[in-house]
Amino acid sequence: MAPATPFRWPAGPLAELRSAPPWPRAPRGNTKLPRVICIRAFATPKTPSDRPNTTMSTQEVGMKFDAQRAKTLLEAFQSVQTRVAKASNGREIRLVAVSKLKPASDILALYQQAGQRHFGENYAQELMEKAEVLPKDIRWHFIGGLQSNKCKPLTSTVPNLHIVSSVDSQKKATQLSLGRSLLSPAPNTPLHIHIQVNTSSEASKSGVTPGPDTTALAKHILTSCPHLNLLGLMTIGAIARSKAAKEGEENEDFVALREERDRLEKELEADLEGRRLELSMGMSDDFQGAIGMGSDEVRVGSTIFGMRPPKEEFNVKSTAGEGKD
């Protein structure tokens, strides 16, 4: 009988992480190793409907990171939580920790130590790779520029994708709905959607134009995308407007999104069946002002995770990343 071929993980940026040997034991005697926190998270789906579309029913994730890094992350996150609570005046605000170009170990640290579940990513491939090795009760948010050819792969392979916040065309909405329909077993809930609105009219920013274009896309999602749920609107405000707005003044982009939401709720009242549309606006530089203007969700990245490395230097399995924001 021929000897059995040893199992090897498929090639890819995570193959080395999955197949890595156990962390070495400390030698006997007085020799000391650097203090490292090792987390093992068992990403077992809670219900059949949450089970990932993969041949593995259970994944064991072993990650190591420096204790000081974990402490820094927790302190930064708790500081943001305090600022969110102060600005909210008792309202419930969803805080999305934007982990773009940060290693999976950073996410797992906040998952374990802070109980954080909402994490945002800007690149579809990066989100899919992280979702594969991290706990399945994480609620992933896709917040970056979305290409049509990435819509179906993203929604058909990540069952715990919670919200896609950058939908700006009917074609993309249709592809997202189709991808969601391919999940097996079928999820219990539809995929939540934010329509991205270009409130600043900047050519460099994605998003639909306020007015008829937004209405048409919203109606398409409500009537022609059975696996999607229109949750609300999202905008990325102009940096200059965020910096110019003084304390107590209103950011023009946030005013525009709020007005667009109010208009849509009236115009599509029958299709929405009386549901309220939420607002997703505010990032590291302006999230407190956005909350004061009615935002239901804020997306905070560098204030929590620190400066980001250049994309070409990103390594999903590294223990920490420093670089340009």
C-alpha positions as CSV (number, residue, x, y, z in Angstrom):
1,M,0.0,0.0,0.0
2,A,1.4,3.4,-1.0
3,P,2.1,5.7,2.0
4,A,-0.6,8.3,2.7
5,T,0.0,11.7,1.3
6,P,0.3,14.2,4.2
7,F,-2.4,16.9,4.2
8,R,-1.3,20.4,3.1
9,W,-3.2,23.6,3.2
10,P,-3.9,25.2,-0.1
11,A,-1.4,27.9,-1.2
12,G,-2.2,31.4,-0.1
13,P,-1.3,34.1,2.4
14,L,-2.9,32.1,5.3
15,A,-1.4,28.7,4.5
16,E,1.7,29.3,6.7
17,L,-0.4,30.4,9.6
18,R,-2.6,27.4,9.5
19,S,0.2,24.9,9.2
20,A,2.6,26.6,11.7
21,P,4.1,24.4,14.4
22,P,3.1,24.9,18.0
23,W,4.7,27.7,19.9
24,P,7.8,26.3,21.6
25,R,7.6,25.6,25.4
26,A,9.8,27.7,27.6
27,P,13.1,26.0,28.4
28,R,13.7,24.8,32.0
29,G,15.8,26.9,34.3
30,N,16.0,30.7,34.6
31,T,15.9,31.4,30.9
32,K,13.1,33.8,30.0
33,L,11.2,34.2,26.8
34,P,9.4,37.4,25.8
35,R,6.0,37.6,27.3
36,V,3.4,36.6,24.6
37,I,-0.3,36.2,24.9
38,C,-1.5,33.1,23.0
39,I,-5.2,33.0,22.2
40,R,-7.0,29.9,20.9
41,A,-10.4,30.7,19.6
42,F,-12.7,27.8,18.6
43,A,-14.8,29.2,15.7
44,T,-17.6,26.8,15.9
45,P,-20.9,28.0,14.4
46,K,-23.7,28.3,17.0
47,T,-26.5,27.2,14.6
48,P,-26.7,25.2,11.4
49,S,-27.7,28.4,9.5
50,D,-24.4,30.0,10.6
51,R,-22.2,27.2,9.4
52,P,-19.6,28.4,7.0
53,N,-19.5,27.1,3.4
54,T,-16.4,25.0,3.9
55,T,-15.4,21.4,4.3
56,M,-14.3,22.0,7.9
57,S,-17.1,22.2,10.5
58,T,-14.7,23.5,13.2
59,Q,-11.6,25.7,13.0
60,E,-9.0,26.2,15.7
61,V,-7.2,29.5,15.4
62,G,-3.9,29.9,17.2
63,M,-2.5,33.4,17.3
64,K,0.2,35.1,19.3
65,F,0.8,38.8,20.0
66,D,2.9,40.9,22.3
67,A,1.2,41.7,25.6
68,Q,2.0,45.4,25.2
69,R,0.3,45.5,21.8
70,A,-2.8,43.9,23.4
71,K,-2.8,46.5,26.2
72,T,-2.4,49.4,23.7
73,L,-5.3,48.1,21.6
74,L,-7.6,47.7,24.6
75,E,-6.9,51.1,26.0
76,A,-7.5,52.8,22.6
77,F,-10.7,50.9,22.1
78,Q,-12.0,51.8,25.5
79,S,-11.2,55.4,25.0
80,V,-13.2,55.5,21.8
81,Q,-16.1,53.7,23.6
82,T,-16.1,56.4,26.2
83,R,-16.2,59.2,23.6
84,V,-19.0,57.4,21.7
85,A,-21.0,57.1,24.9
86,K,-20.5,60.7,25.8
87,A,-21.6,61.9,22.4
88,S,-24.6,59.6,22.2
89,N,-26.6,60.9,25.1
90,G,-27.9,57.4,25.8
91,R,-28.7,56.4,22.3
92,E,-27.4,53.0,21.1
93,I,-24.6,53.5,18.6
94,R,-22.9,50.7,16.6
95,L,-19.1,51.1,16.8
96,V,-17.4,49.4,13.9
97,A,-13.7,48.8,14.4
98,V,-12.1,49.2,11.0
99,S,-9.2,46.7,10.8
100,K,-8.1,47.3,7.3
101,L,-4.5,46.2,6.7
102,K,-4.2,45.0,10.3
103,P,-3.4,41.4,11.3
104,A,-6.0,38.9,12.3
105,S,-4.4,38.8,15.8
106,D,-5.3,42.4,16.4
107,I,-9.0,41.6,15.7
108,L,-8.9,38.5,17.9
109,A,-7.4,40.6,20.8
110,L,-10.3,43.0,20.8
111,Y,-12.8,40.1,20.2
112,Q,-11.4,38.3,23.4
113,Q,-10.6,41.3,25.6
114,A,-13.2,43.9,24.8
115,G,-16.0,41.7,23.5
116,Q,-16.0,43.6,20.2
117,R,-17.9,41.8,17.4
118,H,-18.3,44.5,14.7
119,F,-15.2,44.8,12.4
120,G,-14.9,46.6,9.1
121,E,-12.7,45.8,6.1
122,N,-12.1,47.8,2.9
123,Y,-10.8,45.0,0.6
124,A,-13.0,42.0,-0.3
125,Q,-10.1,39.5,-0.5
126,E,-8.7,40.6,2.9
127,L,-12.1,40.2,4.5
128,M,-12.6,36.8,3.1
129,E,-9.2,35.6,4.3
130,K,-9.7,36.9,7.8
131,A,-13.3,35.6,8.0
132,E,-12.0,32.1,7.2
133,V,-9.7,31.9,10.3
134,L,-11.5,34.1,12.9
135,P,-14.5,33.2,15.0
136,K,-17.8,32.9,13.2
137,D,-19.8,35.1,15.5
138,I,-17.8,38.2,14.3
139,R,-20.1,40.5,12.4
140,W,-18.1,41.7,9.3
141,H,-18.8,45.0,7.6
142,F,-17.6,45.6,4.1
143,I,-17.0,49.4,3.8
144,G,-14.6,49.8,0.9
145,G,-15.0,50.5,-2.8
146,L,-16.9,47.5,-4.2
147,Q,-16.2,45.9,-7.6
148,S,-19.0,44.1,-9.3
149,N,-16.9,41.0,-9.8
150,K,-16.3,40.7,-6.1
151,C,-19.9,40.9,-5.0
152,K,-20.9,37.3,-5.5
153,P,-17.7,35.7,-4.2
154,L,-17.9,37.9,-1.0
155,T,-21.5,37.1,-0.1
156,S,-21.4,33.5,-1.1
157,T,-18.4,32.6,1.0
158,V,-18.8,34.7,4.2
159,P,-22.0,33.7,6.0
160,N,-21.3,36.1,8.9
161,L,-21.0,39.1,6.6
162,H,-23.3,41.5,8.4
163,I,-23.5,44.7,6.4
164,V,-22.2,45.9,3.0
165,S,-22.0,49.7,3.4
166,S,-20.8,50.8,0.0
167,V,-23.5,49.8,-2.5
168,D,-23.9,52.4,-5.2
169,S,-25.4,50.6,-8.2
170,Q,-28.3,48.3,-9.0
171,K,-25.9,45.8,-10.7
172,K,-23.9,45.4,-7.5
173,A,-27.0,45.0,-5.4
174,T,-28.3,42.3,-7.7
175,Q,-24.9,40.4,-7.5
176,L,-24.8,40.7,-3.7
177,S,-28.3,39.2,-3.5
178,L,-27.5,36.4,-5.8
179,G,-24.3,35.6,-3.9
180,R,-26.3,35.5,-0.6
181,S,-28.7,33.1,-2.2
182,L,-25.9,30.6,-2.9
183,L,-25.0,30.1,0.8
184,S,-25.7,26.6,2.0
185,P,-27.4,26.2,4.4
186,A,-29.4,29.3,3.8
187,P,-28.9,32.0,6.4
188,N,-31.9,33.0,8.6
189,T,-31.6,36.7,7.8
190,P,-31.0,38.8,4.7
191,L,-27.7,40.7,4.2
192,H,-28.0,44.3,5.5
193,I,-27.2,47.0,3.0
194,H,-26.2,50.7,3.3
195,I,-26.5,52.7,0.1
196,Q,-23.4,54.9,-0.2
197,V,-24.4,58.5,-1.1
198,N,-21.8,60.9,-2.5
199,T,-22.9,64.0,-0.4
200,S,-19.7,66.0,-1.2
201,S,-20.0,65.7,-5.0
202,E,-16.2,64.8,-5.1
203,A,-15.2,62.9,-8.2
204,S,-12.8,60.8,-6.1
205,K,-15.5,59.4,-3.9
206,S,-17.9,56.6,-4.7
207,G,-21.6,56.8,-4.1
208,V,-24.9,57.7,-5.8
209,T,-26.0,61.2,-6.3
210,P,-28.7,62.4,-3.8
211,G,-32.1,62.5,-5.4
212,P,-33.6,60.3,-8.1
213,D,-30.5,58.0,-8.4
214,T,-30.7,57.2,-4.7
215,T,-34.4,56.6,-4.8
216,A,-34.1,54.2,-7.8
217,L,-31.4,52.2,-6.1
218,A,-33.3,52.0,-2.8
219,K,-36.5,50.8,-4.6
220,H,-34.5,48.2,-6.6
221,I,-33.1,46.8,-3.3
222,L,-36.5,46.8,-1.7
223,T,-38.4,45.2,-4.6
224,S,-35.9,43.1,-6.6
225,C,-33.3,41.8,-4.2
226,P,-35.0,39.2,-1.9
227,H,-31.8,38.4,0.0
228,L,-31.0,41.9,0.9
229,N,-32.4,44.3,3.6
230,L,-32.1,48.0,3.0
231,L,-30.8,49.2,6.4
232,G,-29.9,52.8,5.7
233,L,-27.5,55.2,4.0
234,M,-23.8,55.8,4.4
235,T,-21.5,58.7,3.4
236,I,-17.8,59.5,3.7
237,G,-17.7,63.2,4.2
238,A,-15.1,65.5,2.7
239,I,-12.0,65.7,4.9
240,A,-11.9,69.5,4.5
241,R,-15.5,69.8,5.8
242,S,-14.8,67.6,8.8
243,K,-11.7,69.7,9.8
244,A,-13.5,73.0,9.1
245,A,-16.5,72.1,11.2
246,K,-16.0,73.6,14.7
247,E,-17.5,72.2,17.8
248,G,-21.3,72.8,17.8
249,E,-21.4,73.4,14.0
250,E,-22.9,70.9,11.6
251,N,-21.0,69.1,8.9
252,E,-22.5,69.8,5.5
253,D,-22.1,66.2,4.4
254,F,-23.9,64.9,7.4
255,V,-26.7,67.4,7.0
256,A,-27.1,66.2,3.4
257,L,-27.2,62.5,4.3
258,R,-29.8,63.2,7.0
259,E,-32.0,65.1,4.7
260,E,-31.7,62.4,2.0
261,R,-32.7,59.8,4.6
262,D,-35.7,61.9,5.6
263,R,-36.7,62.3,2.0
264,L,-36.4,58.6,1.2
265,E,-38.5,57.6,4.2
266,K,-41.3,59.8,3.0
267,E,-41.1,58.9,-0.7
268,L,-40.8,55.1,-0.1
269,E,-43.0,54.9,3.0
270,A,-45.1,52.1,1.5
271,D,-42.1,50.0,0.4
272,L,-40.4,50.5,3.7
273,E,-43.6,49.6,5.6
274,G,-42.9,52.3,8.1
275,R,-39.3,51.2,8.9
276,R,-36.8,53.8,9.8
277,L,-33.6,54.0,7.8
278,E,-30.4,54.4,9.8
279,L,-27.4,56.7,9.1
280,S,-23.8,55.5,8.9
281,M,-21.5,58.5,9.0
282,G,-18.4,59.5,11.0
283,M,-14.9,58.1,11.2
284,S,-11.8,58.7,13.3
285,D,-11.7,62.4,12.8
286,D,-15.3,63.3,13.1
287,F,-17.3,60.5,14.7
288,Q,-18.4,62.5,17.8
289,G,-19.8,65.2,15.6
290,A,-21.6,62.7,13.4
291,I,-23.2,61.1,16.5
292,G,-24.4,64.5,17.6
293,M,-26.1,64.8,14.2
294,G,-27.9,61.5,14.4
295,S,-25.5,58.9,13.1
296,D,-26.5,55.4,14.2
297,E,-23.1,53.8,13.3
298,V,-19.5,55.1,13.3
299,R,-16.5,53.5,11.6
300,V,-13.2,54.0,13.6
301,G,-9.9,52.6,12.4
302,S,-6.6,54.4,13.1
303,T,-7.7,55.8,16.4
304,I,-8.1,52.2,17.6
305,F,-5.5,50.3,15.7
306,G,-2.9,52.9,15.0
307,M,-1.1,53.9,11.7
308,R,-1.6,51.4,8.9
309,P,1.2,49.8,6.9
310,P,1.4,50.3,3.1
311,K,-0.9,47.8,1.4
312,E,2.1,46.1,-0.3
313,E,3.6,45.4,3.1
314,F,0.5,44.0,4.7
315,N,0.7,40.5,6.1
316,V,-2.5,39.1,7.6
317,K,-0.6,36.7,9.9
318,S,1.8,39.3,11.3
319,T,1.5,40.2,14.9
320,A,1.3,44.0,14.5
321,G,1.5,46.6,11.9
322,E,2.9,50.1,11.9
323,G,3.2,52.5,9.0
324,K,1.4,55.2,7.2
325,D,-2.3,56.0,7.9
